[in-house]
Amino acid sequence: MTVRRMIPVFIVMLSVLAVESISITAVQAFPGDKRDETCAELIAAAEAAAAQGETVDIPDDCIPDPGLSAIEMRAAEAEMIAHPTPDVLQVPYQEDVVWTRAYRRMIGHVVIYDAPHGNPIGELDAGYNYVTIISVEDGFVQINYGQWVAEDHITWADVSEFSGVEITTQPKRPFAWMLAEAHPSRYPGGPQDKSLPKIERYTMLNIYGIEYVDGWEWYLVGPDQWIQQIRVAKVKPILRPEGVGKHDRWIAVDLYEQTAVAYEGDRMVFASLISSGLPRWGTREGLFQIYDRFEATRMSGAAGQPDFYFIEEVPYVLYFDGDIALHGTYWHDRFGYRQSHGCVNLSIMDAWWFFEWTREEPYQDAWVYVYSSGTYRSDLPAWARR
């Protein structure tokens, strides 16, 4: 059967990220459309319904070629040349902010003594146990005044040097952080092309175009370079929630993308990665306000259970929902993936940034809006599960 293809011009431009005031610039990237996914089904249905030998028109709402057009690709390539990296300011790593204390992990079942080789005064079950140390003497480590543990139960903590970005002008295209390192693919849905440089974890990427393959978004991040959405955390702007004033400061926590974005009214000013609650201890969605803060505090929980944890000197803590807080994290470097017992984990640099940004009145009770921009799928490979 001959199929006559009457293809309408269909170009959708990636709009400026400002969600309340959308403008189109002269050169922008172009996404595909979810209708790409149903095109084959629509054509098959039209052919099945046609009489034998009848010419079949392609349905108007079908795009038979899911690839970007030549015009779209030229526009995207012009964007890549003009803006090869996101137009943001990286918050510099500051050792004097991160290493205000000597962070360490305790290994196994720990006996606590009153002095080096002294008398046992307590013990701590094996678990997720972290402390800050004061001194080392004769094979023992002082973890608090009058508390010592054997040095072979102490190891280094995995303190991240990651930090987010300040946003001085509203981004004109989406951007994201690479979470799972990979070589880009040459086309949407394609295999990794190992002739292309590997994109490392925490690399920031502009997104110049979007295509859909098998229900997944694929992002154009460079010339003939495509990355599947499950490998990145994308920053998504949202409208100011009802109840938040146009001059208020507020933090949008996206549980799906695992990002946090700071706003002043409707203006984005900062963005970074987070680690929210694991499925068993999911972070509650809703609109909250910061009600208490500590430059450092102790956290513990799940006593007598396999997931028992005891963490001293958690830095830059902002409580907003009962015992749930935004806070610095020196015990993992898994930002972009769910990791916590419900709190919103941040790198120490990011926690410090939020702490300082909300330090002064009237911003101490800044809003925290927790939401999810998508739904986790059950068919993810193990490495991509957040």
C-alpha positions in Angstrom: 0.0 0.0 0.0 1.2 3.5 -0.8 1.1 5.9 2.1 1.0 9.5 1.1 2.7 11.5 3.9 1.2 14.9 4.5 3.4 16.2 7.3 2.5 19.4 8.9 5.3 21.7 10.1 5.5 21.2 13.9 8.2 23.0 15.8 8.0 23.4 19.6 10.6 25.7 21.2 12.1 25.2 24.6 10.8 28.3 26.4 12.8 30.4 28.7 12.8 28.9 32.2 11.0 31.8 33.8 7.6 30.3 34.3 5.5 33.4 34.7 7.1 35.5 31.9 7.9 33.4 28.9 9.8 35.0 26.0 11.3 33.5 22.8 14.8 34.5 21.9 16.2 34.5 18.3 18.0 31.2 18.8 16.8 28.4 21.1 16.7 24.7 21.4 13.8 22.6 20.2 12.3 19.5 21.9 10.5 16.6 20.3 7.0 15.7 21.4 5.4 12.9 23.3 3.3 12.3 20.1 6.5 10.8 18.6 5.8 7.7 20.8 2.3 7.0 19.3 3.1 7.8 15.7 3.6 4.3 14.6 0.4 3.2 16.2 -1.6 6.0 14.6 -0.2 5.1 11.1 -1.0 1.4 11.7 -4.5 2.2 12.7 -5.1 4.4 9.7 -3.8 1.7 7.4 -6.0 -0.9 9.0 -9.1 1.2 8.7 -8.4 2.0 5.0 -9.9 0.0 2.1 -7.4 -2.1 0.1 -5.5 0.1 -2.3 -6.7 3.3 -0.7 -4.2 6.1 -0.1 -3.8 6.8 3.6 -3.0 10.3 4.9 -0.7 10.5 7.9 -2.9 11.8 10.8 -2.4 15.5 11.5 -1.3 14.9 15.1 1.4 12.4 14.1 5.0 13.1 13.6 6.5 10.1 11.7 10.1 11.2 12.1 10.9 11.6 15.8 14.3 13.2 15.1 14.9 17.0 15.3 14.7 18.7 11.9 17.7 20.2 10.2 16.4 23.7 11.1 16.0 22.6 14.7 19.5 21.1 14.9 21.0 24.3 13.4 19.3 26.3 16.1 20.5 23.9 18.8 24.0 24.0 17.5 24.0 27.8 17.5 22.9 27.6 21.1 25.8 25.2 21.9 28.3 27.7 20.5 26.8 30.7 22.2 26.2 29.0 25.6 28.4 25.9 25.9 27.8 25.7 29.7 25.0 26.8 32.0 25.0 30.6 32.7 25.4 30.2 36.5 28.1 30.8 39.1 29.6 27.8 40.8 29.7 28.3 44.6 33.4 27.7 45.3 34.5 25.0 47.7 35.7 26.5 51.0 37.7 24.3 53.2 37.2 26.5 56.2 33.4 26.1 55.8 33.4 22.4 55.3 36.1 21.3 57.7 35.0 23.2 60.8 35.3 19.9 62.6 37.2 16.6 62.2 34.6 14.3 60.9 35.1 10.5 61.3 33.1 7.3 61.0 33.0 4.7 63.8 33.2 1.1 62.7 31.5 -1.9 64.3 30.4 -2.3 67.9 32.2 0.4 69.9 33.2 0.5 73.6 33.6 4.0 75.0 36.3 4.6 77.7 36.8 7.4 80.2 40.5 7.7 79.2 43.0 6.0 76.9 43.2 2.4 78.3 40.8 3.5 80.9 37.5 2.2 82.3 34.5 1.3 80.0 31.7 3.9 80.5 29.4 3.0 77.6 29.1 1.3 74.2 27.5 2.0 70.9 25.9 -0.7 68.6 27.3 -1.2 65.2 25.5 1.1 62.7 25.6 4.3 60.8 27.7 6.1 63.5 29.7 9.3 62.9 31.5 11.5 65.3 33.9 14.5 65.4 37.2 13.9 67.1 39.1 16.1 69.4 42.5 14.4 69.8 44.4 11.2 69.4 46.5 9.6 72.2 48.3 6.3 72.6 46.0 4.4 70.1 42.8 6.0 71.4 40.7 8.8 69.9 38.8 11.4 72.0 35.3 11.9 70.6 33.9 14.0 73.4 35.1 15.3 76.8 35.8 12.2 78.9 35.0 9.8 76.1 37.6 7.8 74.2 37.4 4.9 71.7 40.0 2.6 70.3 41.7 4.1 67.2 41.0 1.0 65.1 37.3 1.7 65.3 37.7 5.1 63.6 38.0 5.8 59.9 37.6 8.8 57.6 34.2 10.1 56.7 33.2 10.6 53.0 33.0 14.4 53.0 31.7 15.7 49.7 33.3 18.7 47.9 30.2 19.2 45.8 28.4 22.5 45.8 25.5 24.1 44.0 25.3 27.2 41.8 24.1 30.8 42.2 21.8 32.1 39.5 22.2 35.8 38.8 20.1 35.9 35.6 17.1 33.6 34.9 18.3 30.6 32.8 17.1 30.6 29.2 17.3 26.9 28.8 17.1 23.9 31.1 20.2 22.6 32.8 21.1 19.5 34.8 23.8 17.7 36.7 25.1 14.4 35.5 24.5 11.7 38.1 25.6 8.4 36.5 28.7 8.9 34.4 28.5 7.8 30.8 29.6 8.3 27.2 26.9 10.2 25.3 24.9 8.5 22.6 25.1 9.8 19.0 21.3 9.7 18.7 18.3 9.5 21.1 17.9 5.9 22.4 21.3 4.9 21.0 24.1 3.0 22.7 26.9 4.9 24.4 29.6 6.0 21.9 32.9 5.4 23.6 34.7 7.5 21.0 33.1 10.5 22.8 34.6 11.7 26.1 32.8 10.3 29.2 30.7 12.8 31.1 31.6 12.5 34.7 29.3 12.6 37.7 28.4 16.1 38.9 29.1 17.7 35.5 26.7 20.5 34.7 25.0 20.3 31.4 22.8 22.6 29.3 19.9 20.8 27.7 19.5 22.0 24.1 16.8 19.7 22.9 14.5 16.8 24.1 13.3 13.7 22.3 11.2 10.8 23.6 12.2 7.2 23.1 10.3 4.3 24.7 8.7 6.6 27.2 12.0 8.2 28.3 13.3 11.7 27.7 16.6 12.0 25.9 18.5 15.3 26.3 20.7 16.9 23.6 23.7 18.1 25.7 26.3 18.7 22.9 26.8 18.2 19.2 25.4 14.8 18.4 25.5 14.0 22.1 22.4 12.6 23.8 21.9 11.5 27.4 19.0 9.6 28.8 17.1 11.4 31.6 17.7 8.7 34.2 21.4 9.7 34.2 20.8 13.3 35.2 19.0 15.5 37.7 17.2 18.3 35.9 16.4 21.7 37.4 12.8 22.5 36.9 11.3 25.9 37.7 7.9 26.1 39.3 5.4 28.7 40.2 5.5 30.3 43.6 3.1 28.3 45.9 0.0 29.9 47.2 0.6 31.5 50.5 4.2 32.5 49.7 4.6 36.2 49.3 6.1 37.9 46.2 9.1 39.1 48.3 9.5 36.0 50.4 12.4 33.6 50.3 11.5 30.0 49.7 13.2 26.7 48.9 11.6 24.3 46.3 12.6 20.6 47.1 11.9 18.4 44.1 11.7 14.8 45.3 11.6 13.3 41.8 14.7 15.1 40.4 16.4 15.3 43.8 17.1 19.0 43.5 16.6 22.1 45.7 16.1 25.6 44.2 16.1 28.8 46.2 13.8 31.6 45.2 13.4 35.2 46.1 9.8 35.8 45.2 9.6 34.5 41.6 13.3 34.7 40.9 15.6 31.7 41.0 18.8 32.5 42.9 20.4 29.1 43.7 20.1 25.4 42.7 21.7 22.2 43.8 21.3 18.5 44.4 19.9 16.8 47.5 19.3 13.4 49.0 15.8 13.1 50.4 14.2 10.2 52.4 14.4 6.6 51.1 11.1 5.0 50.2 10.6 3.6 53.7 11.1 7.0 55.2 9.9 9.3 52.5 10.1 13.1 52.9 6.6 14.5 53.4 5.3 16.8 50.7 3.7 20.1 51.5 4.4 23.8 52.3 6.4 24.4 55.5 8.4 27.1 57.2 11.8 26.9 58.9 11.1 27.1 62.6 14.5 26.3 64.2 18.2 26.2 63.3 21.5 25.0 64.6 25.0 25.5 63.3 25.6 21.9 64.5 23.5 19.3 66.4 23.4 15.6 67.1 20.9 13.3 65.3 20.2 9.6 66.1 17.4 7.1 65.6 16.3 3.5 64.9 17.8 2.2 68.2 18.2 -1.6 68.3 17.4 -1.8 64.5 19.8 -2.7 61.7 19.5 0.9 60.4 20.5 2.4 63.7 22.4 5.7 63.3 24.2 8.1 65.6 25.6 11.2 64.0 27.3 14.0 66.0 27.7 17.6 64.9 25.4 17.6 61.9 26.2 21.0 60.4 24.0 23.8 59.3 20.6 22.4 60.3 17.3 24.1 59.3 14.2 22.3 60.8 11.0 22.7 58.8 8.7 19.7 59.5 8.9 18.3 63.0 12.2 16.5 63.2 12.8 16.8 59.5 15.4 19.3 58.4 17.6 20.5 55.6 21.1 19.9 56.8 24.7 19.4 55.8 25.9 15.8 55.3 29.5 14.5 55.9 28.7 10.8 55.7 27.9 10.3 52.1 28.5 11.7 48.6 25.3 10.4 46.9 23.6 13.6 46.2 21.0 13.2 43.5 19.8 9.9 45.0 17.4 9.3 47.9 19.5 8.4 50.9 18.1 9.6 54.2 15.6 8.8 57.0 13.4 11.7 55.9 15.6 14.7 56.1 16.9 16.6 53.1 20.6 15.9 52.9 22.8 18.6 51.4 26.5 18.9 50.9 28.1 21.0 53.7 28.7 23.9 51.3 25.1 23.9 50.2 23.8 23.6 53.7 26.0 26.6 54.7 24.7 28.6 51.7 21.0 28.0 52.8 21.9 28.7 56.4 23.5 32.0 55.6 20.7 33.0 53.1 18.1 32.6 55.8 20.2 33.8 58.7 18.8 37.4 59.0 15.3 38.5 59.8 12.8 38.5 58.2 14.1 35.4 56.3 14.8 33.0 59.3 11.4 31.5 58.8 11.8 31.0 55.1 9.4 28.7 53.3 10.2 25.2 52.3 8.0 23.7 49.5 8.4 19.9 49.1 6.9 18.4 46.0 7.5 15.8 43.3 7.7 16.8 39.6 7.3 13.2 38.5 6.6 9.6 39.5 9.3 7.0 40.1 9.1 4.1 37.7 9.6 0.5 38.8 11.4 -0.6 35.6 14.6 1.3 36.3 17.9 -0.6 36.3 19.5 -0.9 39.8 22.1 1.8 39.1 19.5 4.3 38.2 17.2 3.9 41.2 17.0 7.0 43.2 
